[in-house]
Amino acid sequence: MIDYLQLLLLGAFSGLTIFLGLPVAVAQSVSPKKKGFLNASAIGILIFLIVDVLGHAWESAIDVASTAFTGKLPVEVAVFDLLAMFGGLAIGLLGLTWYGTRYMREVPLKPSNGQASMEKEESLRVHEVNAYRLSMMIAVGIGVHNFSEGLVIGQSYVSGAMGLAVILIIGFAAHNATEGFGIAGPLAGLAERPSIRFLILAGLIGGGPTFVGTLLGSQWTSVPVYIFFLAVAGGALIYVSMLMYNSARKQTTNGILMAGMFVGLFAGFVTDMIVTLGGA
């Protein structure tokens, strides 16, 4: 049996295991093929998360719609939940599309005293800046996803299913360790190692919301809010996975790309098995 303070501490722990996967970002001397494989593995993890979060969101929305169809709930409730589903998906996908159109572009470069050509130096600079922005986009998308996971932990606890809450914490902790790799993927092999400050910030953005969700979920429950955040996370993850695929396709062969995606999908399903075996 765990008390409320222990629940919050464990909720924070389950999110912050994301830091276990972040050290990949400081790897140096990574060849284009290896970096492509790392990015492809991260894509595999993101694809699994897309299936997972949108599957849970749609399952919740369709359950309410089915109940409303039998007359046990007002139709307005089902309509509201469906609006939360598709509205969240639109915000996650189209919102990041707007962000990418505005910010994922060439960045003005100050003149350099080096002997390398200005065009090559600018290209490297733009690539590096976009890698950081892509990494942060992934962190935000995963953070929204982890917020919804925290909601599930908190709601399981407040409903009296404390055993389930503990199983969820263990499962999400294992899962988040692989999600850290997804954040680090775009940064692996950069000429200059990412700063510790940036990695800490990305880790807190990606993993910290699990604690916030646990706190709020144990105090207040709402099916539409749960569906909405899952849908936002799904839309955001679709966008960033497409960006990462475009980048990885240029770095390596199709065979290596598919192998990396398989490894990422395998890691996602295996870690999720802990939650499934726990009866979640």
C-alpha angles and dihedrals in degrees: 000000000000128000125225096266091051089050091056093046092049090046089055091047093052090056099041094056081086085086089069090072098042099080088077086077092068094055111126134199092034113163119227090252093051092046089049089052091050091049091047091052089051089050089053090054091049092049089053090050091050091054091044100049098039090045091055092044094050093044090055093045095047092047090057091045091051091049091049090049090059090052096249093115133033113265089233090067092056092046091051092051091049090050088051089052098050095032091054091047091051093048093049096045104033094035092059090042088059091046092049093048090052103039110019093080140101114303122216110252125213116233114273130212091218122109096235114109116270092235094054092045092049091049091053091047093051091047091052095047092048090048090057092046092048090049090052091048089055090048091053093048092048090045091058089048091050091049088061090048089053089052089056092050092049094045092049090053097046091048089058096253093124094153090056090048090056092048090050091050091052093046095046091047090056091044095050091055088066092044089061087062089056091056092046096047098086091048098052114113098013115153090244121042116243113256120255087237092059093047092049091050092048091047093051092047091049100038106023096074089068088070092045091049091048090052095048095039091057091053105037135016130201127167094202092051091049091050092045095054093045090052093047089052092049093051093047092049092050090056097048093043089056091051091049092048091053090051096045092047089062093049103051147010124284091248094056090044093054091045091053092049090051091053090051093048090047091052091049096050095043094052091044089055089075090063092043093051088050089063097250 
